[in-house]
Amino acid sequence: MAGTGSRGRAERRGAGALESEVLAALWATERPLTPAEIQAGIEGGLAYNTVHTILKRLYDKGLVLRDADGRRGAYRPAKNAAELTAEAMHEALDRGPDPIAALQQFVTGLSPEEERALRELLAGGGA
């Protein structure tokens, strides 16, 4: 959501933040949404054209799909939030020179609940 900066000017959201908001709106429902429906669900008064541009970018990246089921111009996510997050984590590990060190750093920052869930997954009980 765009806020007001320290000098009273409206702060602009970056493209990544806008993409995240559009994806969140799509993940919040079970059906494809039109740009107008997404626009109505996002706070901050985004223009229809801005929402449409963000959807095109997400489509070009393979993150949303256009609905071909009769609802013209409706979009749905290509992946759920967990899948997209896991993919980003894999990409981050692949970029670094030492993925094991990165994993060690990541794991040391887990909350007790996250650590417990990870232990269960590794033991084969949570998959």
Backbone bond lengths (Angstrom), bond angles and torsions (degrees), N, CA, C in turn:
res aa  C-N    CA-C-N  psi(-1)  N-CA   C-N-CA  omega(-1)  CA-C   N-CA-C  phi
1 M - - - 1.446 - - 1.509 108.09 -
2 A 1.296 118.09 135.08 1.453 121.75 178.97 1.506 108.70 -75.58
3 G 1.320 115.41 135.96 1.456 120.16 179.62 1.503 110.14 -117.04
4 T 1.326 115.26 -167.71 1.454 120.41 178.20 1.509 108.00 -107.87
5 G 1.313 116.52 130.21 1.454 121.94 -179.81 1.512 111.89 -75.24
6 S 1.344 115.40 178.97 1.459 121.29 -176.76 1.523 112.44 -65.20
7 R 1.301 118.29 -19.40 1.467 121.65 179.64 1.519 112.29 -102.38
8 G 1.340 116.30 12.92 1.460 120.06 176.53 1.510 114.62 83.93
9 R 1.321 117.63 2.40 1.464 120.78 178.62 1.517 110.14 -90.10
10 A 1.311 115.33 150.24 1.459 119.21 176.52 1.519 108.80 -68.78
11 E 1.326 115.93 133.99 1.456 120.87 176.74 1.524 108.53 -87.78
12 R 1.320 115.46 139.53 1.456 120.86 179.72 1.516 109.86 -91.79
13 R 1.316 115.04 140.93 1.460 120.11 173.63 1.514 108.25 -83.29
14 G 1.299 116.47 143.25 1.448 121.11 175.87 1.515 110.98 -74.54
15 A 1.328 116.32 163.72 1.467 120.81 -179.11 1.522 111.13 -57.86
16 G 1.326 117.82 -38.15 1.464 120.56 179.00 1.516 112.06 -62.94
17 A 1.324 116.74 -39.91 1.466 120.56 178.73 1.523 110.56 -67.62
18 L 1.312 116.88 -39.69 1.466 120.37 178.38 1.523 110.64 -65.68
19 E 1.328 116.51 -42.26 1.457 119.80 178.21 1.521 110.15 -61.46
20 S 1.327 117.13 -41.46 1.464 121.18 178.58 1.520 111.41 -62.49
21 E 1.317 117.34 -40.34 1.463 120.71 179.07 1.523 111.56 -65.84
22 V 1.317 116.67 -40.89 1.464 120.44 179.24 1.531 109.61 -66.57
23 L 1.331 116.86 -44.11 1.461 119.35 177.56 1.527 111.26 -61.82
24 A 1.335 117.36 -40.93 1.469 120.80 178.88 1.525 110.53 -60.88
25 A 1.328 117.12 -39.80 1.469 120.42 178.16 1.526 110.62 -64.20
26 L 1.322 116.72 -39.39 1.468 119.96 179.28 1.529 111.65 -70.83
27 W 1.328 117.18 -37.65 1.468 120.42 179.42 1.528 111.62 -69.25
28 A 1.314 117.03 -22.38 1.466 121.02 -175.99 1.522 113.24 -77.89
29 T 1.313 117.74 -3.37 1.460 120.67 -178.76 1.523 109.80 -134.67
30 E 1.298 115.28 161.33 1.467 121.67 -179.42 1.527 112.28 -93.86
31 R 1.326 117.42 -5.92 1.465 119.55 -174.98 1.526 110.06 -120.90
32 P 1.319 116.62 157.72 1.460 119.65 175.56 1.527 110.46 -63.06
33 L 1.330 115.80 148.31 1.460 121.71 179.75 1.520 110.61 -120.41
34 T 1.323 115.46 146.77 1.461 120.86 173.86 1.520 108.90 -82.70
35 P 1.331 117.75 161.85 1.464 119.10 175.76 1.523 112.92 -55.49
36 A 1.330 117.60 -37.11 1.466 120.60 179.38 1.525 111.36 -64.63
37 E 1.329 117.17 -39.39 1.468 120.54 178.09 1.518 111.06 -67.06
38 I 1.317 116.53 -39.57 1.463 120.49 177.96 1.522 109.57 -65.78
39 Q 1.322 116.49 -44.77 1.469 121.50 178.87 1.523 110.50 -55.60
40 A 1.325 117.04 -44.37 1.457 121.57 -178.71 1.527 111.88 -65.91
41 G 1.328 117.07 -28.11 1.456 120.84 -176.88 1.507 115.20 -89.40
42 I 1.326 117.56 -8.55 1.466 121.42 -178.70 1.517 109.44 -102.92
43 E 1.315 115.27 128.62 1.464 119.73 177.57 1.525 110.07 -73.92
44 G 1.298 115.95 156.68 1.455 119.93 173.92 1.510 114.78 105.67
45 G 1.323 117.30 3.91 1.452 120.28 172.74 1.512 115.38 62.47
46 L 1.327 118.47 48.05 1.458 120.18 176.58 1.525 109.99 -71.34
47 A 1.298 115.52 142.95 1.459 120.78 175.77 1.525 109.52 -71.34
48 Y 1.315 116.05 150.31 1.461 121.73 177.77 1.526 110.26 -54.72
49 N 1.331 117.00 -44.61 1.462 121.15 -178.90 1.521 111.73 -61.26
50 T 1.336 117.32 -35.52 1.462 120.97 178.08 1.525 110.13 -65.65
51 V 1.324 116.22 -45.09 1.472 120.15 178.43 1.525 109.85 -61.46
52 H 1.317 116.97 -43.48 1.459 120.86 179.90 1.530 110.76 -62.82
53 T 1.324 117.70 -41.20 1.468 121.86 178.56 1.523 110.65 -63.54
54 I 1.333 117.01 -43.52 1.462 120.70 178.71 1.529 110.06 -62.51
55 L 1.330 117.56 -42.17 1.461 120.70 177.61 1.527 111.65 -62.00
56 K 1.321 117.12 -40.09 1.472 119.98 177.76 1.520 110.21 -63.11
57 R 1.329 117.39 -42.74 1.469 120.42 178.08 1.525 110.95 -62.27
58 L 1.327 116.53 -43.85 1.460 120.47 179.01 1.530 110.78 -64.50
59 Y 1.327 116.42 -37.75 1.462 120.80 177.52 1.531 110.25 -64.74
60 D 1.321 116.35 -44.99 1.467 121.04 179.64 1.528 111.65 -62.24
61 K 1.322 117.42 -30.27 1.472 122.43 178.18 1.526 112.31 -84.30
62 G 1.325 117.36 -5.31 1.452 121.34 -178.81 1.518 114.00 78.95
63 L 1.330 117.33 18.92 1.458 121.15 -177.45 1.520 113.35 -93.34
64 V 1.325 117.64 -19.34 1.461 121.29 173.88 1.523 108.48 -131.73
65 L 1.323 114.20 157.23 1.462 121.73 177.49 1.513 108.62 -118.59
66 R 1.325 116.22 144.37 1.459 120.14 173.35 1.515 107.73 -82.48
67 D 1.301 116.29 135.99 1.452 120.64 -179.62 1.520 109.61 -75.47
68 A 1.302 116.09 126.94 1.461 120.83 178.58 1.522 110.71 -105.94
69 D 1.305 116.70 20.44 1.459 121.50 -174.32 1.523 112.46 -101.22
70 G 1.308 117.27 36.07 1.449 120.23 175.85 1.522 114.48 96.18
71 R 1.322 119.29 -23.70 1.468 121.23 178.59 1.517 107.62 -89.55
72 R 1.281 115.95 97.50 1.453 120.87 -176.65 1.509 111.31 -65.39
73 G 1.308 116.12 131.16 1.442 120.25 175.85 1.512 114.55 78.16
74 A 1.328 118.19 13.90 1.453 120.92 177.98 1.527 108.98 -93.33
75 Y 1.318 115.56 147.38 1.462 122.05 -176.15 1.517 110.16 -126.17
76 R 1.331 114.39 152.13 1.459 121.41 173.95 1.526 108.06 -141.04
77 P 1.324 117.30 155.92 1.463 119.08 -178.89 1.525 111.06 -70.25
78 A 1.320 116.26 143.94 1.461 121.17 177.11 1.523 110.47 -79.50
79 K 1.329 116.75 -26.04 1.463 122.61 -179.08 1.514 108.20 -138.90
80 N 1.334 116.29 153.16 1.454 118.16 174.73 1.531 109.58 -80.34
81 A 1.303 116.33 171.91 1.464 121.31 -174.69 1.525 111.68 -59.99
82 A 1.328 117.44 -41.43 1.466 120.55 -179.03 1.525 111.27 -65.02
83 E 1.332 116.66 -42.00 1.463 120.10 178.68 1.526 111.48 -62.36
84 L 1.324 116.02 -43.54 1.457 120.28 -178.96 1.526 111.19 -66.07
85 T 1.328 116.81 -40.45 1.469 120.78 178.09 1.525 110.71 -64.78
86 A 1.318 117.23 -44.70 1.466 120.79 179.29 1.525 110.82 -61.96
87 E 1.319 116.55 -40.29 1.466 120.31 177.58 1.525 110.90 -62.27
88 A 1.319 117.14 -42.57 1.470 120.80 178.45 1.527 111.15 -63.92
89 M 1.325 116.86 -37.31 1.463 120.68 178.29 1.525 110.68 -65.63
90 H 1.335 116.95 -42.96 1.465 120.57 177.46 1.524 110.83 -62.00
91 E 1.328 116.84 -43.65 1.462 120.78 179.34 1.525 111.04 -62.47
92 A 1.334 116.86 -40.03 1.465 120.54 178.95 1.529 110.30 -64.24
93 L 1.321 117.16 -42.01 1.466 120.09 178.10 1.527 111.18 -64.47
94 D 1.317 116.94 -38.45 1.470 121.12 -179.60 1.528 112.77 -68.01
95 R 1.337 117.14 -26.35 1.468 120.75 -177.85 1.531 112.62 -76.90
96 G 1.318 117.02 -30.80 1.458 120.43 -173.98 1.511 113.06 -79.88
97 P 1.341 116.62 159.07 1.457 120.18 -179.93 1.530 113.13 -75.28
98 D 1.340 117.86 -21.30 1.460 121.60 -176.61 1.529 109.91 -138.68
99 P 1.337 116.91 85.95 1.460 119.27 -176.94 1.529 113.36 -62.79
100 I 1.326 118.21 -31.02 1.470 120.60 179.69 1.523 109.90 -66.45
101 A 1.326 117.59 -42.78 1.466 120.63 177.44 1.528 110.45 -63.69
102 A 1.325 116.38 -38.87 1.464 119.83 178.34 1.526 110.50 -64.33
103 L 1.331 117.00 -42.22 1.466 120.73 176.91 1.530 111.05 -61.63
104 Q 1.330 116.03 -41.93 1.463 119.27 178.93 1.519 110.71 -61.01
105 Q 1.322 117.20 -43.33 1.460 121.14 178.44 1.518 110.80 -64.21
106 F 1.315 116.12 -40.66 1.455 120.59 -179.94 1.528 110.97 -63.14
107 V 1.322 116.10 -47.75 1.464 121.02 -176.18 1.519 111.44 -64.97
108 T 1.322 117.80 -35.73 1.472 119.18 -179.84 1.520 111.68 -67.63
109 G 1.314 118.05 -16.55 1.456 121.45 179.33 1.524 114.06 -97.02
110 L 1.320 117.80 4.10 1.458 120.70 -179.18 1.528 111.20 -72.91
111 S 1.323 115.21 147.66 1.465 120.06 172.96 1.528 108.09 -72.72
112 P 1.331 118.36 162.88 1.472 119.71 177.38 1.535 112.59 -56.06
113 E 1.325 117.12 -38.30 1.464 120.65 178.99 1.530 110.98 -65.98
114 E 1.339 117.02 -43.64 1.463 120.78 178.74 1.526 110.76 -65.43
115 E 1.335 116.21 -39.74 1.463 120.04 179.07 1.532 110.61 -63.42
116 R 1.325 116.49 -42.36 1.462 121.37 178.91 1.537 109.79 -62.08
117 A 1.325 117.01 -43.94 1.468 120.91 179.42 1.525 110.80 -63.70
118 L 1.320 117.07 -40.55 1.460 120.82 178.55 1.529 110.99 -63.77
119 R 1.334 116.55 -44.02 1.474 120.27 177.98 1.539 110.60 -59.52
120 E 1.338 116.59 -41.43 1.458 119.96 179.13 1.536 111.43 -65.21
121 L 1.340 115.92 -41.51 1.453 119.79 178.72 1.524 111.27 -63.14
122 L 1.324 116.92 -43.25 1.461 121.40 -179.12 1.528 111.38 -68.07
123 A 1.323 117.06 -29.81 1.463 121.50 178.17 1.527 111.61 -79.30
124 G 1.338 115.80 -8.17 1.457 120.24 177.98 1.513 114.51 90.39
125 G 1.337 116.94 10.56 1.448 119.19 -176.63 1.515 115.00 -98.24
126 G 1.341 119.08 -5.27 1.444 118.87 -174.79 1.502 115.32 -123.24
127 A 1.316 117.21 7.98 1.470 119.59 -177.24 1.498 112.25 -83.01
